[in-house]
Amino acid sequence: MQPDRKPEADAAVSLLRSQIDAVDEALLASLNERARLVGEIGRIKAAAQTGVYSAAREQAIIERLARSNAGPFPSDALAPVFREIISGTRSLEGELRVAYLGPEGTYSHQAARETLGAQAGFCAQASIADVFAAVERGRAELGVVPVENTTEGIVTATFDAFVGSELQICAESVLRISCDLLSRTGRAAEVLRVASHPQPLAQCRGWLDRNLPGVPRVETSSTIAAVRAAAEDPEVAAIASPLAAEAYGLAPVSRSIEDRDDNTTRFALLGRSAPAPSGRDLSSALFTIRRDEAGGLVRLLQPFSEQRVNLTSIQLRPIRGKPWEYVFFLDFEGHTSEPAVAAALRGAAAIASSHRVLGSYPRAARSGR
């Protein structure tokens, strides 16, 4: 007969928990010391009238910690943990107001929270143009707008807003888009209509065809408009983020119904000042060229090839009021302070009718690009 080891186990667990409590107290003391130091920095920044947010600095902190992590604490958990530590102590320097494409619970809201932490002051805006306006008029220090999705391509409203704005891209973030099907009851048999913004509906088309054939799909102005419809009508299910379910009290009919595992959206963080080089930067610029100039686009791109500056994206948008004329948006590796990048920009600017650098900013971690 085996002896009863429960008292021994309870005693061992109790001892370990007391040691964990001591570690937690030490962690709290360290957090308060960090907060004190950040408060000192905040006073210096306030006197110098500089911003409280530095994308390069915050990214460098997490990357440095990941490199030095000896385990067993998982390195993948460092970013979310330290994002909130940084967000909490950053708030001691001053309020960081962040405009995003709302309302609460959108993917833009999720991207803003995952990038800047829960202690930032988030301001929902009705449109992408309103996000730009909030930052331009000083109602927010930063704005978060979607730029492109791996499934559905570019977000045209964002590119069009850049044409008439002087704001800088001061950081970027990449959010893995998880689309949940949400309803009041969470029961698939009760779903008679599926509602969402056109992009999530397109991103989940295959799943809907297989699992809810014949169920009408209703386009809404945003995922949250669909969530609100689902909250009011038990026959409606909304495609939206897990954050939306939390915010509006809905239950999942099914989780992660997107058709592609790599369904990812890139977001830009808008600001009024350019960040310092991080050593791993991406730059963005827009150019116009004359419609009647043969080979204009080839000549525009040639300086980047000559300087061995890698172009990562080329997009175009029509110029409002000028039929068949376009603005070209280029993303390229490097910071504008680097000699090769600066030379490529000078060469392209000499060819273009007009140009503007949208920003040089730290690259977000991503795969497949």
TAZILIN-V799800 format. One record per residue. SS is DSSP state (~ for helix, > for strand, _ for the rest). BURIAL is # if it has 24 or more other ideal C-beta (glycine too) atoms within 12 Angstrom, else .. D_FIRST is the distance of its C-alpha to the first C-alpha in Angstrom with 2 decimals. Layout:
[[SS | BURIAL | D_FIRST] [SS | BURIAL | D_FIRST]]
This chain:
[[_ | . | 0.00] [_ | . | 3.83] [_ | . | 6.45] [_ | . | 9.24] [_ | . | 11.89] [~ | . | 14.54] [~ | . | 16.60] [~ | . | 16.80] [~ | . | 17.89] [~ | . | 20.33] [~ | . | 21.80] [~ | . | 22.33] [~ | . | 23.98] [~ | . | 26.07] [~ | . | 27.33] [~ | . | 28.29] [~ | . | 30.00] [~ | . | 32.02] [~ | . | 33.14] [~ | . | 34.11] [~ | . | 36.09] [~ | . | 37.96] [~ | . | 38.76] [~ | . | 40.02] [~ | . | 42.26] [~ | . | 43.64] [~ | . | 44.27] [~ | . | 46.12] [~ | . | 48.23] [~ | . | 49.08] [~ | . | 50.02] [~ | . | 52.33] [~ | . | 53.91] [~ | . | 54.46] [~ | # | 56.01] [~ | . | 58.32] [~ | . | 59.55] [~ | # | 60.10] [~ | . | 62.05] [~ | . | 64.31] [~ | # | 64.90] [~ | # | 65.69] [~ | . | 68.40] [~ | . | 69.94] [~ | . | 69.89] [~ | . | 71.43] [~ | . | 74.26] [~ | . | 74.82] [_ | . | 74.48] [_ | . | 72.00] [_ | # | 69.27] [_ | # | 65.66] [_ | # | 64.21] [_ | # | 64.09] [~ | # | 62.45] [~ | # | 62.67] [~ | # | 61.12] [~ | # | 58.18] [~ | # | 57.50] [~ | . | 57.80] [~ | # | 55.19] [~ | # | 52.53] [~ | # | 53.51] [~ | . | 53.43] [~ | . | 49.96] [~ | . | 48.67] [~ | . | 50.15] [~ | . | 48.59] [_ | . | 45.13] [_ | . | 42.56] [_ | . | 39.60] [_ | . | 36.89] [_ | . | 38.82] [_ | . | 40.28] [~ | . | 44.02] [~ | . | 44.66] [~ | . | 43.55] [~ | . | 46.03] [~ | # | 49.07] [~ | . | 47.96] [~ | . | 46.47] [~ | # | 49.58] [~ | # | 51.92] [~ | # | 50.91] [~ | # | 51.00] [~ | # | 54.48] [~ | # | 55.54] [~ | # | 54.50] [~ | # | 56.26] [~ | # | 59.21] [_ | # | 59.87] [_ | # | 60.79] [_ | # | 63.72] [_ | # | 65.12] [_ | . | 64.50] [_ | # | 64.24] [> | # | 65.67] [> | # | 64.78] [> | # | 66.60] [> | # | 64.94] [> | # | 65.70] [_ | # | 64.23] [_ | # | 63.22] [_ | # | 59.73] [_ | # | 57.06] [_ | # | 59.21] [~ | # | 58.21] [~ | # | 60.76] [~ | # | 58.98] [~ | # | 55.65] [~ | # | 57.31] [~ | # | 58.89] [~ | # | 55.62] [~ | # | 53.73] [~ | # | 56.57] [~ | # | 57.52] [_ | # | 54.49] [_ | # | 54.15] [_ | # | 56.28] [_ | # | 59.50] [> | # | 61.93] [> | # | 62.11] [> | # | 65.33] [> | # | 65.35] [> | # | 68.59] [_ | . | 70.04] [_ | # | 71.08] [~ | # | 70.94] [~ | # | 74.53] [~ | # | 73.47] [~ | # | 70.77] [~ | # | 73.52] [~ | # | 75.81] [~ | # | 73.23] [~ | # | 72.89] [~ | # | 76.62] [_ | . | 77.58] [_ | . | 75.07] [_ | . | 72.88] [_ | # | 69.92] [_ | # | 69.33] [> | # | 67.51] [> | # | 67.41] [> | # | 64.87] [> | # | 66.33] [> | # | 65.06] [> | # | 66.94] [> | # | 65.63] [> | # | 62.85] [_ | # | 61.64] [_ | # | 62.04] [_ | # | 65.16] [> | . | 67.09] [> | # | 69.04] [_ | # | 69.31] [~ | # | 73.09] [~ | # | 73.44] [~ | # | 71.99] [~ | # | 74.33] [~ | # | 77.30] [~ | # | 76.51] [~ | # | 76.53] [~ | # | 80.14] [_ | . | 81.53] [_ | # | 79.17] [_ | . | 79.29] [_ | # | 75.57] [> | # | 73.50] [> | # | 70.17] [> | # | 68.17] [> | # | 64.74] [> | # | 62.99] [> | # | 59.56] [> | # | 57.90] [> | # | 55.70] [> | # | 53.54] [_ | # | 54.62] [_ | # | 51.86] [_ | # | 53.41] [> | # | 51.41] [> | # | 52.70] [> | # | 52.51] [> | # | 53.35] [_ | # | 52.84] [_ | . | 50.24] [_ | . | 48.80] [_ | . | 49.38] [~ | . | 51.33] [~ | . | 52.80] [~ | . | 54.74] [_ | # | 56.41] [_ | . | 60.09] [> | # | 61.48] [> | # | 60.22] [> | # | 61.95] [> | # | 62.06] [_ | # | 64.39] [~ | # | 65.98] [~ | # | 64.01] [~ | # | 60.47] [~ | # | 61.78] [~ | # | 63.00] [~ | # | 59.83] [_ | # | 57.77] [~ | # | 60.33] [~ | . | 58.30] [~ | # | 55.19] [~ | # | 57.41] [~ | . | 59.23] [~ | . | 56.01] [~ | . | 54.11] [_ | # | 56.86] [_ | . | 59.87] [_ | . | 62.87] [_ | # | 61.63] [> | . | 64.55] [> | # | 64.21] [> | # | 66.00] [> | . | 67.11] [_ | # | 66.92] [_ | . | 68.32] [_ | # | 64.87] [~ | # | 61.19] [~ | # | 61.08] [~ | # | 63.94] [~ | # | 61.78] [~ | # | 58.76] [~ | # | 60.96] [~ | # | 62.19] [~ | # | 58.62] [~ | # | 57.76] [~ | . | 60.72] [_ | . | 60.47] [_ | . | 57.26] [_ | . | 58.94] [> | # | 59.32] [> | # | 56.74] [> | # | 57.51] [> | # | 56.73] [> | # | 56.00] [_ | # | 53.69] [~ | # | 50.22] [~ | # | 51.90] [~ | # | 54.26] [~ | # | 51.47] [~ | . | 50.14] [~ | # | 53.65] [~ | # | 54.70] [_ | . | 51.53] [_ | # | 51.38] [> | # | 48.43] [> | # | 48.02] [> | # | 49.01] [> | # | 48.07] [_ | . | 47.51] [_ | . | 49.30] [_ | # | 51.81] [_ | # | 54.25] [_ | # | 55.41] [_ | . | 55.13] [_ | . | 52.21] [_ | . | 54.79] [_ | # | 56.40] [> | # | 57.36] [> | # | 60.08] [> | # | 61.84] [> | # | 63.04] [> | # | 65.73] [> | # | 65.72] [> | # | 69.29] [> | # | 70.86] [_ | # | 74.23] [_ | # | 73.71] [_ | # | 72.74] [_ | # | 69.55] [_ | . | 69.71] [_ | # | 68.75] [_ | # | 65.05] [_ | . | 65.38] [_ | . | 63.92] [> | # | 66.38] [> | # | 67.85] [> | # | 71.36] [> | # | 73.06] [> | # | 76.76] [> | # | 79.15] [> | # | 82.49] [> | # | 85.43] [_ | # | 87.95] [_ | . | 91.29] [_ | . | 91.18] [_ | . | 94.27] [_ | . | 93.11] [_ | . | 92.28] [_ | . | 89.23] [~ | . | 88.39] [~ | # | 84.63] [~ | . | 84.59] [~ | . | 86.58] [~ | # | 84.31] [~ | # | 81.23] [~ | . | 82.91] [~ | # | 82.53] [~ | # | 78.74] [~ | . | 78.82] [~ | . | 81.27] [_ | # | 79.09] [_ | . | 75.90] [_ | # | 74.37] [_ | . | 71.80] [> | # | 72.43] [> | # | 69.21] [> | # | 70.80] [> | # | 74.26] [> | # | 74.82] [> | # | 78.05] [> | # | 79.17] [> | . | 82.62] [_ | # | 84.88] [_ | . | 85.73] [_ | . | 89.44] [_ | . | 90.03] [_ | . | 89.49] [_ | . | 88.16] [_ | . | 87.48] [> | # | 84.00] [> | # | 81.92] [> | # | 79.69] [> | # | 76.40] [> | # | 75.00] [> | # | 71.66] [> | # | 71.56] [> | # | 69.39] [_ | # | 70.31] [_ | # | 71.81] [_ | # | 75.49] [_ | . | 75.84] [_ | # | 75.15] [~ | . | 78.45] [~ | # | 77.79] [~ | # | 76.73] [~ | # | 79.70] [~ | . | 82.07] [~ | # | 80.73] [~ | # | 81.22] [~ | . | 84.75] [~ | # | 85.62] [~ | # | 84.25] [~ | # | 85.94] [~ | . | 89.26] [~ | # | 88.94] [_ | # | 87.65] [_ | # | 89.82] [> | . | 87.30] [> | # | 83.84] [> | # | 81.23] [> | # | 78.06] [> | # | 75.27] [> | # | 73.01] [> | # | 71.01] [> | # | 67.37] [> | # | 63.90] [_ | # | 62.35] [_ | # | 59.17] [_ | . | 56.38] [_ | . | 56.76] [_ | . | 56.09] [_ | . | 58.66] [_ | . | 61.65]]
